[in-house]
Amino acid sequence: MTDVTFDFDWEDPRGARGPELRTTWARLEIRVAGESVTQILDRRSKTVRSYVYLPLYPVAEWIALHWWQLLYSSARLNLRHAREGFALPDLEILPLGESIQLLWYSTPVDEWDVRFLESGSALVPLDALRSELTRFVEAVLERLALGGVGATLLHEEWSRLQELTRQEKEFCRVAAALRLDPFQVTEEQESAILEAHAQLSQRPALEHEFFHAARIDDLSPQLARLLAAEKQVCREAADHHGISLERTAIDQRQAPWDQGYALARGLRQSLQLEERRFQDLHDLSSAFSSNGSPPFVEVSSDHLFEALTLERSPGQAVVALSSNRQRDQARSFAFCRALAEFMVEDGSMDLRMVTPGQTARQKRNRAFAAEFLAPSALLAERLPDSVVSSDVVEDLALDFGVDSMVIEHQIRNHHLADVRL
């Protein structure tokens, strides 16, 4: 994990229009892990500098208006949408739970004849970003007060945030996970959210994954189907051999995907799989079944989850695959994702979900599945050149029994070659 800072100094407004803009004109530098996200090439002056000039009021207002989505949503937001005609970097913000992924890109801002030069990504602790954004907004409010500027939309929104009760804040976090503006939900949506929260509030890990994967227009039926699937898995667990694997702690300092890669390599080594490749789900299953029977059960699902994992006793779990997943490659990938959920030691024996969501858990189990099925070391040995075509990707996908997208992502994410499709 790393840090993020919004460093600024108040400057002469140079004729900026509007009291909010004149009062908050500043020099701003955004740094992530010591790297300047705001480093730009100014084509007019032919200079490179690490900061931009702009009024900070529009940025603070945008932060306040999108507070819950910035910190708790499962959708990406981008700081460039706070530009209001000024130069801000192309900085994506993706909440993952207890951490936030920041991604920034080298992009031009033609109207100012500048170009942001840096590209990169980093994980920032949720608490650290929340604290820094709070400091930034409150500094802008203090500057407005010194300039005699009040009763702005920023004042209104920030005051509303400060007045929320603990229960209201919890509701806002859940609504944001569902990709909603907490202050714009309908009565029907609010009722469905509160009902689901009441049923899952004692199961925080499951609740977190559920709300980040569910659809608001199908919330209650999806929860009912999930709980029905859980009952089915519990019934079938008694007559199922299950899977026995050693639970392991993960390095919380690592990115979720790096955790997944490490888990996959460790499991391959412990099972002495060496260079083994799996051609299909049956072949994969044989590595986890001692009696030849499938090491999983099947349950009905919709788009909420692709697999479930239920630990029925310490070290032994039942994996359930969604019967809606028909393609063998997709089922193998979902099965491996479920293994990752079971392997991670977190002190809980609760139901675990494999979903289309973008939380830290889901990113970790996707990375695990990709590395377990198509190990980067084995891929590197089979790459014919530093540039890889679509034909090569397809051939490797057949060789490893996975979708071509898995191969493409493995090559890109491990920097094995340049993929040109």
Buried (B, 14 or more C-beta within 10 A) or exposed (E): BBBBBBBBEBBEBEEBEEBBBBBBBBBBBBBBBEBBBBBBBBEEEEEEBBBBBBBBBBBBBBBBBBBBBBBBBBBEBBBBEBBBEBBBBBBBBBBBBBBBBBBBBBBBBEEBEBBBBBEEBBBBBBEBBBEBBBEBBEBBBEBBEEBEBEEBEBBEBBEEBEEEEEEEBEBBBBBBBBBBBBEEBEEEBBEBBEEBBEBBEEBEBBBBBBBBBBEBEBBBBBBEBBEEBBEBBEEBBEEBBBBEBEBEEBEEEBBBBBBBBBBBBBBBEEEEBEEEBBEEBEBBBEBBBEEEEBBBBBBEBEBBBBBBBBBBEEEBBBBBBBEBBEEBBBBBBBBBBBBBBBBBEEEEEBBBBBBEBBBBBBBBBBBBBBBBBBBBEBBBEEBEEEEBEEEBBBBBBEBBBBBBEBBBBBBEBBEBBEBEE
